[in-house]
Amino acid sequence: MSGEIKINQAEAQKGIQEMSDALQALQKQLGETMDGIKNMRMSDIYNEIKQEYENLIGQFITLFQDNIAVTETAVQELVELDRELGDNIALK
């Protein structure tokens, strides 16, 4: 083993894009809010569950977006560090 860490930026960007695509594909709506007089208790419970679901999905989306941003930043920092180290070695 050479001990060298190789960064495949294209592969990392592909993974980041796949995460972004998956996030965009995530449907955050459970369905329409139910209205009705006949089954009011059932529609109330459904609407409560729907609201809780949408709140959880919103939190998940925020967390997922944060993870994508952190991953992009980490990849960029590693690429820049690799470039700087390469330049430093070339100067010696």
C-alpha positions in Angstrom: 0.0 0.0 0.0 1.2 3.4 -0.9 -0.6 5.2 1.9 -2.0 7.6 -0.6 -5.6 8.7 -0.4 -7.1 9.1 -3.8 -10.2 11.2 -4.3 -12.3 10.3 -7.2 -14.2 13.6 -7.5 -16.4 12.5 -10.3 -17.6 9.5 -8.3 -18.2 11.6 -5.3 -20.1 14.2 -7.3 -22.2 11.3 -8.8 -23.1 10.1 -5.3 -24.0 13.7 -4.3 -26.2 14.1 -7.3 -27.9 10.7 -6.6 -28.6 11.9 -3.1 -30.0 15.2 -4.4 -32.2 13.4 -7.0 -33.5 11.1 -4.3 -34.4 14.0 -2.1 -36.2 15.7 -5.0 -38.1 12.5 -5.8 -39.3 12.2 -2.2 -43.0 12.9 -2.1 -43.8 15.0 1.0 -47.5 14.9 0.6 -49.5 12.0 2.1 -52.7 13.2 0.3 -55.5 15.6 0.6 -56.9 16.7 3.9 -60.1 14.9 4.5 -63.3 16.8 4.8 -66.5 15.2 5.8 -69.3 15.3 8.3 -70.2 11.6 8.3 -66.9 10.3 9.4 -65.6 13.3 11.3 -63.6 11.4 13.9 -61.9 9.3 11.3 -61.1 12.4 9.1 -59.8 14.2 12.2 -57.4 11.4 13.1 -56.3 11.1 9.5 -55.6 14.8 9.3 -53.6 14.6 12.5 -51.5 11.7 11.2 -51.0 13.5 7.9 -49.8 16.6 9.7 -47.3 14.6 11.9 -46.1 12.8 8.8 -45.5 16.1 6.9 -43.6 17.5 9.9 -41.4 14.4 10.1 -40.8 14.5 6.3 -39.9 18.2 6.6 -37.4 17.5 9.3 -35.9 14.6 7.3 -35.6 16.8 4.2 -33.8 19.5 6.1 -31.4 16.9 7.6 -30.8 15.3 4.2 -30.1 18.7 2.6 -27.6 19.5 5.4 -25.9 16.1 4.8 -25.6 16.8 1.1 -24.1 20.3 1.8 -21.6 18.9 4.3 -20.6 16.1 1.9 -20.1 18.6 -1.0 -18.0 20.8 1.3 -15.9 17.8 2.5 -15.2 16.6 -1.0 -14.2 20.1 -2.1 -11.9 20.6 0.9 -10.3 17.2 0.2 -9.7 18.1 -3.4 -8.2 21.4 -2.5 -6.0 19.9 0.2 -4.8 17.3 -2.3 -4.0 20.0 -4.8 -2.2 22.1 -2.2 -0.2 19.1 -1.1 0.7 18.2 -4.6 1.8 21.7 -5.3 3.9 21.7 -2.1 5.6 18.4 -3.0 6.3 19.7 -6.6 8.0 22.8 -5.2 10.5 20.7 -3.1 
